[in-house]
């Protein structure tokens, strides 16, 4: 756990000085044509081998592509021993399902991922989180812990010792968009919390106005990754500012959410960094649906979370792009250090 925190802290050190981001352009991940029906996206930076350089994991929810059934998969690509953004070598696509259930569900939306040493044995564990609608119920979060994750020399496939999977006992609404996950000890009792974020709202044809974003906290994960309690109240993320919206018939839909917990300002309280991918929707005259256009990637920081997970204040929204992700499905956030002098967010 201590090593992972050091990695995240170093990766965000530049933000403690500038509190802003300079986008450096997109990284294209190869060999993704097989999961063209993906919903949700996540990215993790973690050290999985004996090398001091980080590995990057990019994951998606793959919707119903299994030839033997119609349950969804997690698909991922791995880049090993990353030194800089230009030379990251991505491996092929691999598919996993959490055991022993061996399914994610049939109505999955969004994907979040985070790395931590949950069982305290010094080997990284990965958490994957998504929303699902069990039976006829409203959406709920579900998360799976992959314990003791490693990667062998010459391989681009993750080795996972065992899985544990849990539903979060809190109803969301019937329509959720995106999912993000972050792990950290918020109440300083030595056990990690799992922070889960999502976009919330009705379907586009319901015409009930804007979409919003929230996060909840699953408290005190035990050594098997099971939480002891969950917030009843949803913590709101400030709405995307007014230049993204033009009246009731135009609204911004968050289609992806990424979270990261890290200390940016060098005090004793962590920050929650929130990334959202999305686009504006304008209602078409005479039709019950909306036209999507004007994609935006938005980044924002909740400063100095207290022991209840509430921020002292929210920072300004940083728009990372405008108009180039009209049909995005998912988004993730990870901190890392690549190169000799750079500190980056992916």
Backbone torsions as a table, in degrees:
resi	resn	phi	psi	omega
1	UNK	NA	-42.4	-177.6
2	UNK	-63.8	-39.6	-178.9
3	UNK	-65.2	-41.9	179.9
4	UNK	-62.9	-40.6	179.3
5	UNK	-63.3	-37.2	178.3
6	UNK	-63.1	-40.2	179.0
7	UNK	-60.9	-46.8	-177.3
8	UNK	-67.9	-39.8	180.0
9	UNK	-61.9	-47.2	-179.5
10	UNK	-63.2	-36.4	-175.4
11	UNK	-66.4	-26.9	-177.3
12	UNK	-103.3	9.0	-173.5
13	UNK	-58.0	-36.2	-178.6
14	UNK	-64.2	-28.3	-178.8
15	UNK	-70.8	-26.8	179.1
16	UNK	-66.7	-17.6	178.6
17	UNK	-97.9	-43.7	-172.8
18	UNK	-101.5	-26.0	-178.1
19	UNK	55.1	28.8	179.1
20	UNK	-150.4	169.5	-175.7
21	UNK	-127.1	140.6	172.0
22	UNK	-111.0	103.7	-178.2
23	UNK	-58.8	137.9	-176.4
24	UNK	-110.7	11.1	178.7
25	UNK	99.6	169.6	-173.4
26	UNK	-89.5	149.8	171.6
27	UNK	-108.1	121.5	179.2
28	UNK	-89.6	126.9	179.7
29	UNK	-95.7	125.0	-174.4
30	UNK	-76.5	169.1	169.9
31	UNK	60.2	43.9	179.5
32	UNK	-109.4	7.7	-175.5
33	UNK	-67.8	-21.6	-175.8
34	UNK	-74.0	-19.9	179.6
35	UNK	-116.1	52.5	179.4
36	UNK	-70.2	-12.0	178.1
37	UNK	-103.3	39.4	-174.6
38	UNK	-82.3	145.9	173.1
39	UNK	-132.3	114.4	-178.7
40	UNK	99.9	145.7	-179.0
41	UNK	-152.8	144.4	-179.3
42	UNK	-145.2	155.2	177.3
43	UNK	-141.3	139.5	-177.7
44	UNK	-134.1	139.7	171.5
45	UNK	-114.2	121.4	-174.7
46	UNK	-158.3	150.5	177.4
47	UNK	-91.5	115.5	-174.7
48	UNK	-110.9	-0.1	-179.1
49	UNK	-137.8	-168.6	-176.5
50	UNK	-80.7	-9.1	177.4
51	UNK	-76.5	145.8	179.6
52	UNK	-76.4	-11.9	179.4
53	UNK	-79.4	152.6	-175.8
54	UNK	-81.9	154.8	165.2
55	UNK	-101.1	149.3	173.0
56	UNK	-113.2	136.3	175.7
57	UNK	-120.5	124.2	172.2
58	UNK	-112.5	126.9	-174.5
59	UNK	-130.5	151.6	176.0
60	UNK	-132.1	159.8	161.6
61	UNK	-88.8	125.2	179.1
62	UNK	-102.2	117.9	-169.6
63	UNK	-85.6	107.4	168.5
64	UNK	59.0	36.9	-177.7
65	UNK	-96.5	2.4	-176.5
66	UNK	-74.6	122.1	-179.4
67	UNK	-66.9	-19.1	-178.7
68	UNK	-97.2	5.7	-178.5
69	UNK	174.7	179.9	-176.3
70	UNK	-116.5	19.3	173.5
71	UNK	-78.9	156.2	-176.0
72	UNK	-85.9	160.9	179.1
73	UNK	-120.3	161.3	159.9
74	UNK	-98.1	123.5	173.5
75	UNK	-110.1	146.7	-177.5
76	UNK	-146.6	156.8	170.2
77	UNK	-124.0	145.9	-177.9
78	UNK	-122.4	131.5	170.2
79	UNK	-113.1	123.9	-173.2
80	UNK	-99.7	144.0	170.7
81	UNK	50.6	57.9	-174.4
82	UNK	-73.5	129.0	178.2
83	UNK	-108.8	-35.7	175.5
84	UNK	-155.8	163.6	-172.2
85	UNK	-68.1	-27.5	-177.0
86	UNK	-77.6	-27.9	-172.1
87	UNK	-111.2	13.3	176.0
88	UNK	-60.4	125.0	-177.1
89	UNK	-101.1	107.7	-177.5
90	UNK	-87.8	136.1	175.7
91	UNK	-82.1	-172.9	-179.3
92	UNK	-77.2	174.5	-178.9
93	UNK	-83.6	136.3	176.9
94	UNK	-127.3	154.1	-176.8
95	UNK	-121.8	136.6	178.1
96	UNK	-137.7	154.7	168.7
97	UNK	-133.6	141.8	179.6
98	UNK	-65.4	130.0	174.3
99	UNK	-91.7	155.4	2.9
100	UNK	-86.7	-8.8	-177.3
101	UNK	-62.5	-34.7	177.9
102	UNK	60.7	27.3	170.9
103	UNK	-155.8	156.4	176.6
104	UNK	-98.7	-21.4	-172.3
105	UNK	121.4	178.9	-178.7
106	UNK	-113.9	-7.3	-179.6
107	UNK	-129.1	53.2	-177.3
108	UNK	-82.7	146.7	177.0
109	UNK	-144.1	130.3	175.7
110	UNK	77.0	159.5	175.5
111	UNK	-152.3	129.0	172.3
112	UNK	-120.9	155.3	179.8
113	UNK	-148.2	148.4	179.3
114	UNK	-152.2	157.9	179.3
115	UNK	-120.9	139.3	176.5
116	UNK	-165.5	166.3	175.4
117	UNK	-97.0	83.5	-173.1
118	UNK	-68.5	-41.8	-176.9
119	UNK	-91.8	2.1	170.9
120	UNK	71.5	22.5	-178.9
121	UNK	-99.9	7.4	176.9
122	UNK	86.3	0.0	178.9
123	UNK	-110.0	133.7	-175.8
124	UNK	-62.1	143.7	170.0
125	UNK	-116.0	150.3	178.1
126	UNK	-114.5	139.8	173.3
127	UNK	-113.8	126.7	172.0
128	UNK	-111.7	132.5	-178.3
129	UNK	-131.0	142.7	179.2
130	UNK	-153.5	169.0	175.0
131	UNK	-104.6	147.3	-179.7
132	UNK	-145.5	160.1	177.2
133	UNK	-115.4	93.7	-178.2
134	UNK	-70.9	120.6	-178.0
135	UNK	63.7	-131.4	179.4
136	UNK	-98.9	12.5	-175.2
137	UNK	-79.0	166.9	173.0
138	UNK	-69.6	166.8	-178.6
139	UNK	-58.9	144.8	172.2
140	UNK	-137.8	154.4	172.5
141	UNK	-76.0	145.7	171.5
142	UNK	-132.8	140.7	177.6
143	UNK	-138.9	151.8	-179.4
144	UNK	-127.5	135.2	177.4
145	UNK	-104.9	120.7	173.4
146	UNK	-96.4	113.0	-172.9
147	UNK	-91.4	144.2	172.7
148	UNK	53.7	64.0	-176.9
149	UNK	-87.6	135.9	177.8
150	UNK	-147.9	174.4	176.0
151	UNK	-142.8	135.9	-177.0
152	UNK	-85.0	156.2	175.6
153	UNK	-62.3	133.1	179.9
154	UNK	84.1	0.4	-179.6
155	UNK	-116.2	150.4	173.1
156	UNK	-116.5	22.1	-179.6
157	UNK	-115.1	135.9	-178.6
158	UNK	-72.1	140.1	171.3
159	UNK	-102.3	122.8	-174.8
160	UNK	-122.0	127.8	-177.0
161	UNK	-73.8	-46.5	-179.8
162	UNK	-162.6	166.2	179.3
163	UNK	-121.5	150.3	164.6
164	UNK	-134.8	135.9	-174.6
165	UNK	-127.7	139.1	-176.0
166	UNK	-139.7	144.7	163.9
167	UNK	-90.0	144.5	173.7
168	UNK	-91.1	123.8	-172.3
169	UNK	-80.4	67.2	178.4
170	UNK	-154.8	120.3	179.0
171	UNK	-74.7	135.2	169.0
172	UNK	-98.8	-157.6	174.5
173	UNK	-94.7	-179.7	-175.7
174	UNK	-73.9	-19.7	-178.3
175	UNK	-128.1	111.8	175.5
176	UNK	-118.3	153.4	-176.6
177	UNK	-131.3	117.9	177.0
178	UNK	76.9	163.3	176.6
179	UNK	-156.3	140.2	176.5
180	UNK	-132.7	155.3	-179.2
181	UNK	-141.8	142.4	174.7
182	UNK	-146.6	152.8	-176.2
183	UNK	-129.3	135.5	175.8
184	UNK	-174.6	162.4	180.0
185	UNK	-91.4	95.6	-175.9
186	UNK	-81.0	-35.0	-176.0
187	UNK	-98.8	9.5	172.1
188	UNK	57.3	37.8	177.9
189	UNK	-108.4	8.8	177.0
190	UNK	90.6	-5.6	176.8
191	UNK	-114.2	139.8	-175.5
192	UNK	-77.1	150.7	169.6
193	UNK	-102.4	152.7	174.7
194	UNK	-111.0	117.7	178.3
195	UNK	-99.1	127.7	-177.9
196	UNK	-121.2	129.8	-179.4
197	UNK	-123.5	154.8	-178.9
198	UNK	-161.1	165.4	170.7
199	UNK	-98.2	140.9	-170.5
200	UNK	-126.9	141.0	174.7
201	UNK	163.4	174.9	179.6
202	UNK	-82.2	179.2	177.3
203	UNK	-70.2	156.9	-176.2
204	UNK	-57.7	-30.5	-175.3
205	UNK	-80.5	-8.1	-176.8
206	UNK	-75.7	-21.9	173.8
207	UNK	64.1	38.1	-176.5
208	UNK	-105.4	21.7	172.6
209	UNK	97.6	-149.2	-165.5
210	UNK	-78.7	161.8	172.8
211	UNK	-98.1	150.7	-178.6
212	UNK	-127.0	167.5	179.2
213	UNK	-125.7	146.9	-178.1
214	UNK	-143.4	166.7	166.9
215	UNK	-139.7	152.0	174.7
216	UNK	-126.1	166.3	-177.8
217	UNK	-126.9	125.7	171.1
218	UNK	-95.5	117.9	-167.5
219	UNK	-91.8	140.8	166.6
220	UNK	55.0	68.2	174.0
221	UNK	-63.2	133.2	177.2
222	UNK	-84.6	-172.7	-174.5
223	UNK	-69.9	-12.2	173.7
224	UNK	-99.3	4.2	177.8
225	UNK	86.0	4.7	-179.4
226	UNK	-85.2	135.6	-178.8
227	UNK	-83.5	156.2	-180.0
228	UNK	-92.5	-30.4	178.5
229	UNK	-159.1	164.9	179.3
230	UNK	-135.2	146.7	177.5
231	UNK	-59.3	134.5	170.2
232	UNK	-77.7	-30.9	-178.4
233	UNK	-92.2	140.3	174.3
234	UNK	-86.2	131.6	175.9
235	UNK	-86.0	119.6	-176.4
236	UNK	-79.8	144.3	169.5
237	UNK	-98.2	133.3	-177.0
238	UNK	-53.4	142.2	-177.6
239	UNK	-67.5	147.6	176.8
240	UNK	-57.3	133.6	-167.7
241	UNK	-63.9	167.1	-161.8
242	UNK	-61.5	-23.8	-177.0
243	UNK	-70.8	-8.9	176.0
244	UNK	-88.1	-11.2	-172.9
245	UNK	-127.1	143.3	177.3
246	UNK	-135.1	79.7	176.7
247	UNK	82.8	-179.8	-173.3
248	UNK	-67.2	-30.6	-174.6
249	UNK	-88.2	2.7	173.7
250	UNK	-128.8	132.8	-176.9
251	UNK	-149.2	166.2	-177.2
252	UNK	-106.9	124.8	179.0
253	UNK	-106.0	118.8	174.0
254	UNK	-78.1	113.5	-178.9
255	UNK	-99.0	-6.9	177.2
256	UNK	-150.3	144.7	179.7
257	UNK	-137.3	132.4	173.7
258	UNK	-126.9	143.6	-179.1
259	UNK	-128.6	151.6	171.8
260	UNK	-150.7	132.1	174.8
261	UNK	-100.2	127.3	-178.2
262	UNK	-164.6	155.2	178.2
263	UNK	-92.2	108.5	-176.7
264	UNK	-91.3	-34.8	-171.3
265	UNK	-103.5	13.7	171.1
266	UNK	66.6	18.2	172.9
267	UNK	-96.7	-165.6	-174.1
268	UNK	-91.4	-1.6	-178.5
269	UNK	-110.0	139.0	-177.9
270	UNK	-80.1	159.4	171.0
271	UNK	-105.2	154.8	172.9
272	UNK	-112.0	112.4	175.5
273	UNK	-89.0	133.8	-176.2
274	UNK	-124.3	126.6	175.1
275	UNK	-115.8	138.5	177.0
276	UNK	-134.8	131.3	168.3
277	UNK	-101.8	144.5	-179.6
278	UNK	-176.8	-175.1	179.7
279	UNK	-153.2	160.1	175.4
280	UNK	-79.6	152.1	176.4
281	UNK	-129.2	130.6	178.0
282	UNK	-116.9	128.4	-177.8
283	UNK	-69.1	131.2	-180.0
284	UNK	-84.3	134.3	-178.8
285	UNK	-60.7	126.5	176.5
286	UNK	81.1	5.1	-179.1
287	UNK	-127.3	151.4	-178.7
288	UNK	-87.5	15.1	-179.7
289	UNK	-129.8	176.6	-174.3
290	UNK	-116.1	147.3	174.4
291	UNK	-92.2	130.8	-178.1
292	UNK	-94.5	136.0	177.8
293	UNK	-162.8	171.8	171.8
294	UNK	61.0	58.0	-178.7
295	UNK	-64.6	146.5	177.2
296	UNK	-136.4	138.0	168.7
297	UNK	-107.8	120.7	-171.3
298	UNK	-121.8	134.9	180.0
299	UNK	-122.3	140.2	-177.6
300	UNK	-154.7	152.4	-177.2
301	UNK	-121.8	131.7	168.6
302	UNK	-94.7	115.3	-170.5
303	UNK	-89.2	137.7	169.5
304	UNK	52.8	66.9	175.1
305	UNK	-61.9	133.6	176.4
306	UNK	-83.0	-175.1	-176.1
307	UNK	-67.4	-11.9	175.1
308	UNK	-97.8	2.0	179.5
309	UNK	82.9	14.1	-179.6
310	UNK	-98.6	135.7	-177.3
311	UNK	-79.7	151.2	171.2
312	UNK	-67.3	-38.0	177.3
313	UNK	-163.8	163.4	172.4
314	UNK	-103.5	137.1	175.6
315	UNK	-79.2	176.7	178.9
316	UNK	-68.0	154.1	175.9
317	UNK	-82.5	132.5	176.2
318	UNK	-106.4	117.4	176.5
319	UNK	-87.9	113.3	-174.3
320	UNK	-84.8	-24.9	176.4
321	UNK	-156.5	162.0	-177.2
322	UNK	-145.1	113.4	171.9
323	UNK	95.7	0.3	-173.5
324	UNK	-111.8	7.8	179.7
325	UNK	-133.2	49.2	-173.3
326	UNK	-57.8	-33.8	-177.2
327	UNK	-117.5	41.1	-179.9
328	UNK	-70.6	148.2	173.6
329	UNK	-133.9	93.1	178.0
330	UNK	101.2	162.0	177.1
331	UNK	-169.6	146.9	-179.5
332	UNK	-133.2	167.7	-178.5
333	UNK	-140.1	132.2	175.8
334	UNK	-145.4	149.7	175.9
335	UNK	-107.9	144.0	-178.1
336	UNK	-162.1	165.0	174.1
337	UNK	-116.9	118.8	175.5
338	UNK	-124.5	142.8	-176.3
339	UNK	81.6	177.9	-173.6
340	UNK	-82.8	-32.4	-172.8
341	UNK	-122.5	-2.5	-171.5
342	UNK	-99.1	149.3	173.2
343	UNK	-124.2	125.8	-166.6
344	UNK	-132.7	159.9	168.1
345	UNK	-123.7	141.7	-177.6
346	UNK	-116.1	NA	NA
